[in-house]
Amino acid sequence: MAQHPIPFDEERRQRLIDESGILDQSAWNELDRLTAYAAKRWNVPIATVSIVDRQRQFFKSCIGLDARETTREVAFCAHTIMSENSLVILDAKSDRRFVDNPLVTGEPGIRFYAGAPIFVDGVAFGTLCLIDLEPRDCFDPEDQEKLHALAAAAARHIERRKLEDFAGLTVDEQIAVAEAQQKAAERDRCAFIAMISHELRTPIGIVTGFSDLLRNQDASLAPAAREQYLRQIADGARQLQELTDSAIRFAAADFGRLPINEERFLIVDVLYDALLGARLRPSLDPGALRLLSDEFAELASDKGHMRQIFFNMFSFLIADAQEMVSITADRSSDGELILHASQESDQNDGSWSMQPIAPYGDDEDILGRGQEGLALDLALAERLSRALGMRLHHLRYEDETSALRLTIPPYLFAEETTAKATETKTPLAKQAAG
C-alpha cells in the first residue's frame, strides 16, 4: 500500500484546523444535509464530510458508515487534499495506490471513490467524498463540478461556525487568529487592489473630465451644455458609488468573510425585485413561471445576496434599460433548478461556448463587451453564487450574444414548501400562480 502524501503547506493547514476547533465539535445538521443529498444524487451507499488530521481522518458527517474515523494512513481523502482538483478512482482494485488498502481488501470493500477538497482559509481541511462498493465506468467533468460545489457549500458552513466560535475566544486568542489570517490574505488583497484600480478608471475619468470642462469653459458654456456636463458628472458619480458597493461585497465574498443570513422566501418575488431594480421588461416562459411557483417556489438561502445575483446578471445582459431579457427555467435530471437568462429570446438554437468569468482584464476578450464595471458585477454574481452553493456560467453564442445560466441544487430549497405564490403581491408571483 502506498504511503499517504503530505501537503507542502501541512504545518499551516494543521495549525488552522487546530485553531478552528472543528475536531472538538459535535456533528452538524447542515453537513448531514449535504451528505444525504450526495448519496441520493449519485446513488452511492456511503458519503462523508471528513477532516484530515495529523494521524487520522474524522467524519464530521457520514452516511452509510458506523465508523467515525479512520487512520490517515489508509484514508483515500489524504490523497484528495493534495490538490485543488477532485480525485476519482473508478475501481480501487485496479489502482496501484489502493489495491492493497485495508478499506479495499476488507470492510467496507471500497471499489469506487470520488472526493473533492474542502478549502477553508486557503488550505484543504478535508473532503466531501462518495464511496461505492461496486466499480463504475465513469464520473464525468459535470459530476466533478457538482461535487466541488457541494464541497464549497461544506466550506461555507465551516466558515460560518468559525465566525460564531471566534466571539467566544479570549482577546489574546483572537489577536493570534487575526494575525494568522492577515498574513494569508495579503496576496489576495494585492490582486483585489489591482482589480478595483482597473474598474474605477472610466467613472473617475468621466467626473474629472467634465469637471475640467466646466471649470475651463464656464463663462462661454450655453445652459444646455452646462446641464449636459452636470448630468455626465452625476452619472459618473453614480457609477463610482455602484462600483464601491460591488467592490465591498466582492471583497467579502472573495476573502471568505461574507455573512450568510439564511431565510425562506419565494424565488419569483426576488426575481421580480431584481428586474424592477434593473428597469427591465422581462420575457418569461410560462412553463418557467409554473416551475418557480410549484416545485421550486421556496428557497432557503440569503435573500439579499440572491437579489444581488439576479440584478448583476441582468445588468450584464442589457446595454440599456429598454432591452428585454428572456428568462427560462428547467428541472435537470438531478433535481436541480436551472435558470437561463439571455439577451435574445431566439438565440438559444445556435451552438455556444463556455466563457470564463474574470473580475478584471480585457473586457472585450473576457466578456465580449466594452463597458467598464460589468466585469466586476458579473464576477461578484459568480462569487456570491459560489458562496450560496450555486453555480453561475457565462455562455457565448455564435451570433456574439450572451446568456447566463444559474444552477441551484435541490438541497437549497425548503424541505417543505408551504408558501403559495398567490399569497404574494408581486406581478410575477400572481402571473406564476395563474
Backbone torsions as a table, in degrees:
resi	resn	phi	psi	omega
1	MET	NA	131.7	-178.8
2	ALA	-67.0	141.3	177.7
3	GLN	-70.7	141.5	-177.4
4	HIS	-67.4	141.8	-179.5
5	PRO	-77.2	163.3	179.2
6	ILE	-119.1	124.4	178.1
7	PRO	-61.2	151.2	-178.5
8	PHE	-65.8	-26.9	-179.3
9	ASP	-104.2	32.5	-174.4
10	GLU	-57.2	-41.1	-178.1
11	GLU	-62.5	-46.8	179.1
12	ARG	-68.1	-40.0	179.2
13	ARG	-58.9	-46.8	-178.6
14	GLN	-67.8	-37.4	178.5
15	ARG	-62.1	-43.0	-179.6
16	LEU	-68.0	-35.1	175.3
17	ILE	-64.4	-44.0	178.8
18	ASP	-61.3	-43.9	-177.9
19	GLU	-67.1	-29.6	-178.4
20	SER	-71.5	-25.5	-177.7
21	GLY	69.4	15.2	-173.8
22	ILE	-65.5	-29.9	-178.0
23	LEU	-73.3	-18.0	-179.2
24	ASP	-93.5	-1.5	-175.5
25	GLN	-97.4	153.0	179.9
26	SER	-73.1	174.3	-179.8
27	ALA	-62.9	153.4	-175.9
28	TRP	-113.2	132.3	177.2
29	ASN	-65.0	-32.5	-179.4
30	GLU	-61.8	-41.4	179.2
31	LEU	-71.9	-32.3	178.2
32	ASP	-62.4	-34.6	177.4
33	ARG	-63.4	-39.0	-178.7
34	LEU	-68.2	-46.3	-178.7
35	THR	-68.3	-35.5	177.4
36	ALA	-63.7	-42.7	177.7
37	TYR	-63.9	-43.9	-178.5
38	ALA	-61.4	-43.7	-179.6
39	ALA	-62.5	-39.4	-179.9
40	LYS	-74.0	-42.5	-177.1
41	ARG	-60.7	-43.8	-176.6
42	TRP	-103.6	7.3	176.1
43	ASN	53.0	53.0	177.3
44	VAL	-115.4	149.7	-179.7
45	PRO	-77.4	-18.7	-174.7
46	ILE	-133.5	131.5	172.7
47	ALA	-143.5	135.7	-175.8
48	THR	-138.5	154.8	161.1
49	VAL	-112.1	114.4	-175.7
50	SER	-118.8	148.3	173.3
51	ILE	-111.3	124.3	-177.4
52	VAL	-91.8	110.0	-179.1
53	ASP	-95.2	-170.2	-175.5
54	ARG	-57.8	-50.8	-175.5
55	GLN	-117.0	-11.4	-174.5
56	ARG	-140.6	162.1	167.8
57	GLN	-111.6	134.6	-177.4
58	PHE	-112.3	134.7	-180.0
59	PHE	-89.3	110.1	175.2
60	LYS	-77.7	-22.2	173.6
61	SER	-151.6	139.9	-175.6
62	CYS	-152.0	127.4	173.7
63	ILE	-111.8	123.1	172.7
64	GLY	95.8	2.1	177.7
65	LEU	-131.2	141.2	174.8
66	ASP	-84.0	-28.0	-178.3
67	ALA	-66.8	146.3	177.5
68	ARG	-105.1	-6.9	-178.9
69	GLU	-163.0	163.1	169.9
70	THR	-140.7	168.2	173.0
71	THR	-70.4	150.3	178.5
72	ARG	-66.7	-28.0	-177.2
73	GLU	-59.7	-35.3	-177.9
74	VAL	-100.7	-1.6	-173.4
75	ALA	-75.0	124.4	172.0
76	PHE	-61.5	-35.4	-176.4
77	CYS	-65.0	-22.5	175.8
78	ALA	-63.9	-24.8	175.4
79	HIS	-83.9	-34.8	-177.1
80	THR	-64.5	-36.7	-176.0
81	ILE	-73.5	-0.8	179.5
82	MET	-77.4	-10.5	-173.3
83	SER	-146.1	162.7	172.8
84	GLU	-78.7	-13.6	-177.8
85	ASN	-86.5	163.1	175.5
86	SER	-76.7	155.6	175.5
87	LEU	-111.6	121.6	-178.2
88	VAL	-122.2	123.3	176.4
89	ILE	-119.6	104.5	-176.9
90	LEU	-70.4	-36.4	177.3
91	ASP	-145.7	105.5	-176.0
92	ALA	-62.0	-27.0	-179.8
93	LYS	-73.9	-10.5	177.6
94	SER	-106.5	3.6	-179.2
95	ASP	-107.8	120.7	-174.6
96	ARG	-61.9	-22.8	179.3
97	ARG	-72.1	-26.1	-171.0
98	PHE	-125.8	-1.5	-173.1
99	VAL	-58.9	-33.4	179.3
100	ASP	-108.2	18.6	177.9
101	ASN	-68.8	134.7	179.9
102	PRO	-57.1	-27.0	178.3
103	LEU	-77.4	-11.4	176.5
104	VAL	-99.0	-46.9	-178.0
105	THR	-77.1	-24.6	178.8
106	GLY	-120.0	-153.1	179.0
107	GLU	-72.8	139.3	4.1
108	PRO	-87.8	0.4	179.4
109	GLY	83.9	52.3	-176.8
110	ILE	-65.6	132.1	172.5
111	ARG	-117.8	-45.9	179.9
112	PHE	-111.4	139.1	177.6
113	TYR	-142.9	136.8	171.5
114	ALA	-142.0	124.5	-178.0
115	GLY	-137.1	146.7	175.6
116	ALA	-123.2	136.8	-177.9
117	PRO	-70.6	147.0	176.1
118	ILE	-104.3	108.2	-176.9
119	PHE	-96.2	126.1	176.0
120	VAL	-130.8	127.6	-178.0
121	ASP	55.8	33.0	175.0
122	GLY	82.8	3.5	178.4
123	VAL	-127.9	156.4	-179.0
124	ALA	-84.7	107.1	176.1
125	PHE	-71.4	-35.8	-176.1
126	GLY	-178.8	-145.6	-175.6
127	THR	-145.5	162.4	162.4
128	LEU	-113.2	120.7	-171.3
129	CYS	-133.3	158.4	177.5
130	LEU	-117.3	141.2	-180.0
131	ILE	-135.9	132.9	174.3
132	ASP	-126.5	152.0	-179.6
133	LEU	-92.1	3.4	174.8
134	GLU	-125.0	145.5	178.1
135	PRO	-68.9	160.5	178.3
136	ARG	-126.6	160.6	-177.9
137	ASP	-87.0	-28.4	-177.6
138	CYS	-160.2	160.1	169.9
139	PHE	-148.2	91.4	-164.2
140	ASP	-74.7	171.2	-178.3
141	PRO	-56.0	-35.1	178.2
142	GLU	-65.6	-40.3	175.9
143	ASP	-61.4	-41.8	-179.1
144	GLN	-65.5	-37.9	178.5
145	GLU	-63.8	-41.4	179.6
146	LYS	-67.8	-36.0	177.3
147	LEU	-65.2	-39.5	176.5
148	HIS	-63.2	-37.8	178.9
149	ALA	-63.0	-39.6	176.9
150	LEU	-65.8	-40.5	177.6
151	ALA	-62.8	-38.5	177.5
152	ALA	-64.9	-37.8	176.9
153	ALA	-64.0	-40.2	176.4
154	ALA	-62.0	-39.6	178.7
155	ALA	-62.0	-39.4	179.6
156	ARG	-64.2	-39.7	178.2
157	HIS	-63.4	-39.0	178.5
158	ILE	-66.3	-41.0	178.7
159	GLU	-62.5	-42.7	-179.6
160	ARG	-63.5	-41.7	179.2
161	ARG	-65.8	-37.2	177.6
162	LYS	-61.9	-42.5	179.9
163	LEU	-63.9	-37.8	178.8
164	GLU	-67.0	-39.0	-178.2
165	ASP	-75.8	-24.8	-176.5
166	PHE	-59.5	-36.3	-177.7
167	ALA	-63.1	-22.9	-178.9
168	GLY	-88.2	-1.0	179.9
169	LEU	-79.3	159.9	172.6
170	THR	-71.8	167.0	-179.4
171	VAL	-60.5	-45.4	179.6
172	ASP	-61.2	-40.2	179.1
173	GLU	-66.7	-40.0	178.4
174	GLN	-64.0	-39.8	178.5
175	ILE	-63.6	-43.0	-179.3
176	ALA	-63.1	-43.1	179.2
177	VAL	-65.2	-42.5	-178.7
178	ALA	-63.6	-40.2	179.2
179	GLU	-64.0	-40.6	178.8
180	ALA	-65.0	-40.9	179.5
181	GLN	-68.9	-33.4	-179.5
182	GLN	-63.4	-42.5	179.5
183	LYS	-65.0	-40.1	-177.8
184	ALA	-68.3	-28.3	-174.9
185	ALA	-90.4	-6.5	-173.3
186	GLU	-60.7	-43.2	-179.0
187	ARG	-64.8	-42.8	179.0
188	ASP	-64.9	-34.1	-179.5
189	ARG	-64.7	-39.6	178.7
190	CYS	-63.6	-42.6	178.7
191	ALA	-65.0	-37.2	179.8
192	PHE	-64.9	-41.5	178.5
193	ILE	-62.1	-41.4	178.8
194	ALA	-61.8	-40.7	-179.9
195	MET	-64.4	-46.3	-178.3
196	ILE	-64.1	-39.6	178.4
197	SER	-58.2	-40.4	178.5
198	HIS	-64.3	-45.1	-174.0
199	GLU	-71.4	-29.3	-174.2
200	LEU	-82.0	-10.1	-173.3
201	ARG	-59.0	-47.8	-174.3
202	THR	-67.0	-52.8	-179.9
203	PRO	-63.1	-35.5	176.6
204	ILE	-64.7	-40.0	178.0
205	GLY	-62.7	-37.9	178.2
206	ILE	-63.3	-49.6	-176.9
207	VAL	-63.1	-49.6	-177.1
208	THR	-69.4	-38.5	-178.0
209	GLY	-63.9	-50.1	-178.7
210	PHE	-74.1	-26.2	173.8
211	SER	-65.5	-41.6	177.1
212	ASP	-63.4	-40.6	178.5
213	LEU	-61.9	-41.4	178.5
214	LEU	-63.3	-43.0	-177.7
215	ARG	-67.9	-40.2	-174.4
216	ASN	-83.1	-24.3	-176.2
217	GLN	-119.3	21.3	-172.1
218	ASP	-56.0	-43.5	-174.2
219	ALA	-71.5	-32.2	-174.5
220	SER	-97.3	-4.1	-176.0
221	LEU	-74.9	134.4	173.1
222	ALA	-73.2	153.7	-179.4
223	PRO	-55.4	-39.4	-179.3
224	ALA	-65.4	-41.1	178.9
225	ALA	-65.7	-40.7	178.7
226	ARG	-60.8	-42.8	179.7
227	GLU	-63.9	-39.3	178.6
228	GLN	-64.0	-42.8	179.3
229	TYR	-62.6	-41.7	-179.9
230	LEU	-64.9	-37.9	177.0
231	ARG	-64.8	-39.2	178.1
232	GLN	-64.0	-40.6	178.1
233	ILE	-64.5	-43.6	179.0
234	ALA	-63.5	-38.8	178.9
235	ASP	-65.7	-40.7	177.0
236	GLY	-63.9	-39.3	178.0
237	ALA	-65.0	-38.6	177.3
238	ARG	-63.8	-41.7	177.3
239	GLN	-62.2	-39.6	177.5
240	LEU	-62.0	-41.5	178.9
241	GLN	-64.4	-43.7	179.8
242	GLU	-64.8	-40.8	178.2
243	LEU	-64.7	-38.9	178.7
244	THR	-63.2	-45.8	178.2
245	ASP	-61.2	-44.2	179.5
246	SER	-64.6	-39.2	-179.2
247	ALA	-63.7	-38.7	178.8
248	ILE	-63.9	-45.0	179.4
249	ARG	-67.3	-40.2	-179.7
250	PHE	-62.5	-43.1	-179.8
251	ALA	-61.1	-43.6	-179.9
252	ALA	-63.4	-42.3	-179.5
253	ALA	-70.1	-42.7	-175.2
254	ASP	-72.8	-29.3	-178.6
255	PHE	-96.3	9.9	174.4
256	GLY	73.5	25.4	-178.6
257	ARG	-121.9	28.7	-177.1
258	LEU	-84.7	119.4	177.3
259	PRO	-70.2	135.2	178.4
260	ILE	-115.4	115.3	179.6
261	ASN	-107.4	96.6	-174.7
262	GLU	-77.4	133.7	174.8
263	GLU	-151.4	168.2	178.0
264	ARG	-98.2	135.8	179.8
265	PHE	-156.1	160.0	177.7
266	LEU	-82.0	125.8	-175.1
267	ILE	-66.6	-30.8	179.1
268	VAL	-66.8	-31.4	178.0
269	ASP	-66.0	-44.4	-179.6
270	VAL	-68.2	-37.5	176.5
271	LEU	-60.6	-43.7	179.2
272	TYR	-64.9	-43.8	179.4
273	ASP	-58.2	-41.6	-179.7
274	ALA	-67.5	-41.3	177.5
275	LEU	-63.6	-39.9	178.2
276	LEU	-64.4	-42.3	179.2
277	GLY	-65.0	-32.4	179.1
278	ALA	-87.4	0.0	178.8
279	ARG	56.3	51.2	-175.6
280	LEU	-110.6	152.2	169.0
281	ARG	-102.9	101.9	-173.8
282	PRO	-80.1	150.3	168.8
283	SER	-112.0	104.0	-176.2
284	LEU	-110.6	129.9	177.6
285	ASP	-64.1	130.9	-180.0
286	PRO	-56.0	-38.5	178.3
287	GLY	-63.4	-35.4	178.3
288	ALA	-65.4	-41.2	179.1
289	LEU	-63.3	-40.9	178.5
290	ARG	-64.6	-39.7	179.6
291	LEU	-63.3	-41.6	-177.9
292	LEU	-74.4	-17.6	179.6
293	SER	-98.2	-7.3	-176.1
294	ASP	-117.8	-87.6	-173.4
295	GLU	-67.3	-35.6	-176.4
296	PHE	-116.2	39.5	-174.6
297	ALA	-70.0	-51.6	-167.7
298	GLU	-110.1	119.4	-178.9
299	LEU	-102.0	141.5	175.0
300	ALA	-108.6	94.9	-175.6
301	SER	-161.4	-163.3	178.3
302	ASP	-92.1	114.0	-174.4
303	LYS	-65.5	-42.2	-179.7
304	GLY	-64.6	-44.7	178.4
305	HIS	-65.9	-35.6	179.3
306	MET	-64.4	-41.7	177.6
307	ARG	-64.0	-40.7	179.3
308	GLN	-62.2	-39.6	177.9
309	ILE	-60.1	-50.5	-179.7
310	PHE	-61.4	-46.1	-177.4
311	PHE	-60.4	-45.3	-179.6
312	ASN	-67.6	-35.5	175.7
313	MET	-60.4	-47.9	-177.4
314	PHE	-68.6	-38.4	178.9
315	SER	-61.8	-36.0	178.9
316	PHE	-69.2	-35.5	-172.7
317	LEU	-79.3	-19.3	-175.0
318	ILE	-106.1	150.0	175.2
319	ALA	-95.1	-28.7	175.7
320	ASP	-153.2	174.3	-172.3
321	ALA	-71.9	-8.2	-177.9
322	GLN	-88.3	-15.3	-177.2
323	GLU	-72.8	151.8	179.0
324	MET	-104.8	136.9	176.4
325	VAL	-103.7	129.9	177.9
326	SER	-91.8	129.3	-176.8
327	ILE	-124.4	127.5	174.6
328	THR	-127.2	163.6	179.1
329	ALA	-143.5	149.7	180.0
330	ASP	-150.7	160.8	176.2
331	ARG	-108.1	123.8	-179.7
332	SER	-77.2	168.6	178.3
333	SER	-64.8	-18.2	178.8
334	ASP	-91.4	3.3	-179.9
335	GLY	84.6	12.1	179.0
336	GLU	-84.8	150.9	171.9
337	LEU	-91.5	126.6	178.4
338	ILE	-116.0	112.7	176.7
339	LEU	-99.9	130.3	-175.9
340	HIS	-122.8	116.4	178.5
341	ALA	-115.7	128.5	-175.0
342	SER	-134.8	161.8	179.3
343	GLN	-75.3	-31.3	-178.0
344	GLU	-124.6	142.9	-178.8
345	SER	-79.0	-16.5	-175.8
346	ASP	-116.7	15.3	-174.7
347	GLN	-94.3	0.8	-174.2
348	ASN	-77.2	-7.4	-177.2
349	ASP	-79.2	-20.8	-177.8
350	GLY	-79.5	167.4	177.1
351	SER	-74.9	155.5	-176.4
352	TRP	-138.4	164.2	175.7
353	SER	-130.9	148.0	179.2
354	MET	-79.8	131.5	-179.6
355	GLN	-108.7	143.9	177.1
356	PRO	-69.7	147.3	174.0
357	ILE	-104.0	104.2	-174.9
358	ALA	-115.2	141.0	-177.4
359	PRO	-70.1	-26.2	177.5
360	TYR	-158.9	164.9	-177.5
361	GLY	141.8	-154.0	179.0
362	ASP	-79.4	105.3	-175.5
363	ASP	-58.1	-38.7	-177.4
364	GLU	-64.2	-38.2	-178.4
365	ASP	-79.7	-42.8	-173.2
366	ILE	-80.5	-43.1	-173.5
367	LEU	-113.0	-11.0	179.4
368	GLY	73.0	19.4	-179.9
369	ARG	-139.2	158.8	-178.2
370	GLY	-107.4	19.1	-174.7
371	GLN	-97.8	122.3	177.6
372	GLU	-66.5	149.1	176.6
373	GLY	93.2	-26.8	-178.8
374	LEU	-68.0	-31.0	178.7
375	ALA	-60.9	-44.7	179.4
376	LEU	-66.6	-41.3	179.9
377	ASP	-59.6	-46.6	-178.2
378	LEU	-69.7	-39.6	177.5
379	ALA	-62.4	-38.2	177.8
380	LEU	-64.4	-43.1	178.1
381	ALA	-60.6	-39.9	179.6
382	GLU	-67.1	-41.6	179.2
383	ARG	-65.6	-43.2	178.8
384	LEU	-63.1	-39.7	178.6
385	SER	-59.6	-46.8	179.8
386	ARG	-62.8	-40.8	-179.0
387	ALA	-62.6	-30.3	-179.6
388	LEU	-91.3	1.6	179.0
389	GLY	87.2	16.4	-179.5
390	MET	-107.3	176.8	178.9
391	ARG	-133.1	131.5	179.0
392	LEU	-118.8	129.3	179.5
393	HIS	-125.4	145.9	176.3
394	HIS	-105.8	122.5	-179.1
395	LEU	-109.6	137.4	176.0
396	ARG	-117.5	127.8	-178.3
397	TYR	-96.2	169.4	-176.3
398	GLU	-60.9	-31.0	-178.8
399	ASP	-87.2	15.3	176.3
400	GLU	72.8	6.8	172.8
401	THR	-81.6	159.6	-176.7
402	SER	-117.6	158.4	173.3
403	ALA	-144.7	154.7	177.5
404	LEU	-123.1	135.7	-178.7
405	ARG	-120.3	118.5	179.2
406	LEU	-107.7	122.6	-179.7
407	THR	-109.7	124.0	-177.5
408	ILE	-116.6	117.9	-177.8
409	PRO	-70.1	154.1	-174.1
410	PRO	-65.4	-25.8	-176.9
411	TYR	-69.4	-11.6	178.4
412	LEU	-84.9	-10.8	178.7
413	PHE	-88.5	146.6	-177.7
414	ALA	-54.7	136.3	-176.5
415	GLU	-62.4	-35.9	177.1
416	GLU	-126.3	102.9	-178.3
417	THR	-80.3	106.9	-178.7
418	THR	-109.3	-19.6	-180.0
419	ALA	-70.6	145.6	180.0
420	LYS	-117.1	139.8	-179.3
421	ALA	-62.9	-27.5	-179.3
422	THR	-68.1	-17.2	-179.0
423	GLU	-81.9	-9.2	-179.6
424	THR	-97.4	168.9	-176.2
425	LYS	-111.2	-2.4	-177.7
426	THR	-73.2	144.0	-179.2
427	PRO	-57.5	-38.9	-179.7
428	LEU	-63.4	-42.2	-179.0
429	ALA	-65.4	-40.6	177.9
430	LYS	-65.6	-40.3	178.0
431	GLN	-64.7	-38.7	-180.0
432	ALA	-65.9	-42.0	-177.9
433	ALA	-67.4	-29.6	179.8
434	GLY	-79.6	NA	NA
